[in-house]
Amino acid sequence: MNMPLIPGPNGRVHTEAGRTALPAALSADTGAFPRDFAAVYAGRAGVAMSAEGPAWLRVTHDGDLSAEAYRLRVTQGGVDITAADERGLCWALTTLAVLTQENSVPCCEIEDAPRFAWRGFMMDCARHFFPVATVKTMIELMSMVKCNVFHWHLTDDQGWRIESRRFPALHGQNIVADEYYTQEEIREVVESARLRGVEIVPEIDLPGHASAILAAFPDLSCAGKPVKVDSTPGIRRVILCPGKEAVFELLFPLLEEIAALFPSRYIHLGGDEAPKDEWKACPHCRRRVETEGLENFEELQGWFTAQLAVFLRGLGKQAVCWNESLLSRRLPADVPDLTIQYWAEVSKVGPARRFWENGGSMVFSDQFRAYLDLAYGTVTLKKAYNYAPGMLGFKGKGLPAFGLETCLWSEFVSTTEQLAAQAFPRAYAIAEAAWTQPERRDYDDFRRRLDLWLGRFPGIGFYPPDMADPGLIERYKGRIAFLRKQAKALDKENRNNAGLGGKLHWRYLLRWLRNYFF
Ligand SMILES: [Zn+2]
């Protein structure tokens, strides 16, 4: 039997002769689980729900199964699903939706469970704004390949995309007035995602990438000069001042408002690309360094993040940060439950490695393997498929990883067509890397299944898979074209800032060049 499942299952797959016909209206006995999940399947299969007749779909709870695991058994008498939790049920129903063709399902038995707990997809709606319908479609497409985290990058130098009822000046700063999500829309997206097994982790980038906050509240930078939201990419030197109490008087109630909107246990606090030039010259920051007994200005960022993370803990939330945050020794010391998202070796190579070796919870999004805004010449489909947890120069063999995540930054992505062509099919390749154990993965087999998948689920479009692994010459052309596009888009100040706060270590530069071009 042709079973074009992506990601490939991790357990027993047994196929039998015969098929069961999908009823015209779906009768389901979901046992201890709510019926809403079955309704999502009915919607995908194109049938209505029915409260009458014997159940065609039967769900049983089994607490002995591991988190998100499921058993799916299809016989001529209907479908039986066993799961320990709601997500296990969601993934069983996703598998069922893929198997459902021409109003029937082949008889089979599948046992399946994920490799990593966090299987993420990041969408940047701050650099360019995307409508709610597009966001929901992305979540549906990623749910079909069993991703369970939608990391929503909502704030940056180019915009603030969350309606704040406490501080409406924030969403009032966007270049185009209506380009933010109302609280009602956010609740709708959160609920739609929940029914698809996906939790939404919002990212509020702090203390850098915060021009949208500073445009609304210019007093919160060190020098307190006016700041504008503008659409150019890059790294801004003017960031939030952790020496000023007023910064926390804004951030604490703001984080409280955001925490109430997103039921996820996690809130991403960013922490990347925060140049320290302004802090070094600021009397408030210098005083803070002194009164808190900090050794330097990297430690000040660690202290700042710890204040926010401890505040979040009081709200029942855990912080996630980009790996630059570990340049301060205050992290994770002051925040033991911190989750780190690894994207790049910044000026020092040691801290992220030590964090991982000491059992820290780490989500991997290496920029050269998991950044989908990069050209196919840099991140080929095959490279994305083979992505495994690890850091530049350190494979971490045997160390457990919390998860994998693909990131789609939108500095150069402004239309649905561009979004689709950058995301797909690479996001599907990494989804399989996140779900399926390495010994069960095979690239040629994935490519065969991918063609069938894209034929059936074209979604919002995709880059042609047969062009997604370009040859050597096209690869170099693509990389150079991308670098030129980037250099052209950066204004002079941002070009100067591009070295991660002017502290670009030569070893980092060498590694960057090696990974970018090889
Ligand atoms: Zn300051």
Residues whose N, C-alpha, C, O or C-beta is under 5 A from the ligand:
A	BS01	ZN	C222 C241 P242 G243 W279 C282 H284 C285
